[in-house]
Structures are given as C-alpha cells and as structure tokens.
Amino acid sequence: MRDPFQNPFAIEDTARHAIWEMLVPRDIDAFLAADWSMVEGDFVEDGFIGISGNREEDADKWTLAFPNLAAYRDEWLKQAQDFAQQSYGEDPRGAIFTTTTLEEIEVIGETALVRKKFDGGIKKADGTVDVMRWQTLYYCRLHEGRWKISGFTGYLPNPMGKR
C-alpha cells in the first residue's frame, strides 16, 4: 500500500523527486493556506499557458482558460479561498494527499511531462462528499537551476476513455 505522504521517487532521482515535492506537498500546503507566495516561484511566467479540459474527453470542448500565469494565479486564489471557507468532516490535507497520485513523470533532458491524478473526495461537515476526480498533465522544465511548471492541460476526466 502506498503512503500518500511519501515521495515515491528516490532522492537520487533528482528531477522526479523535485517535481513530486513541487506538485504534491508544496502545492497542497499552499492551496490549503490560500498562499500563492508559497508556489509563485514554481512557475515559468514567460510563455506560461493553461488549458482547461472542462472535465470533457472531447478535446473540441477544451478551452484556453489561462493564457498567462496571472490568469491562472487569480483562479487558483479564488478556488483556494473558496475551499478555505468550507467546513469539512475530516482533515482536508490528509484527504487531498490520499486522493492524489503522481507516479508518472517522463523526463527528457530539461523537459518533463507529469501526470497528476485525483481519485476520491473530501467529507464535508454536512455529511456530503466533495468529489475529486480529475487529472492534469503538467509541462515542466529545468529553469534557472530548478524544475518549474511552464504550463498544463488540466481539469481532464479521470479516468479518460473508460466509461
């Protein structure tokens, strides 16, 4: 059984280890704190692009939701602040870690394709469940000496093509 809090990549696998640390614990902790400053250094601003799959398998329904990093930052903060206003019936941090899987990172030179998946949910205080079932493909690159996010295609169904 996997430990959702444990980086699955050995420290000697420097690229994958660093990317996992950026996209799992640092991202989750920043989101829960609604603190963009915790992750702002994890992005390549120049040329950043974010595509929303709108939870649709049909690529014709995907949109250029984030034409630049500022647009993504604003939406990220909005979602994080909304999340912080909710009441949960379990530890949100533990629930998010448990639903998150990031075990596939393809690295070629100074570029990486990262597959981050969510499959589960968070119990809310009223007894309902906030379902988390989507996936994101992150495009990362080694920039200024460390791995950073240069773009993504996210809010994709998880799983895709397995209805």
Buried (B, 14 or more C-beta within 10 A) or exposed (E): EEEBEEBBBEEEBEBBBBBBBBBBBBBBBBBBEBEBEBBEEBBBEEEBBBBBBBBBBEEEEBEEBBEEBEBBBEBBBEEBEEBEEEEBBBEBBEBBBBBBBBEEBEBEEEEBEBBBBBBBBBBBEEEEEBEBBBBBBBBBBBBEEEBBBBBBBBBBBBEEEEE
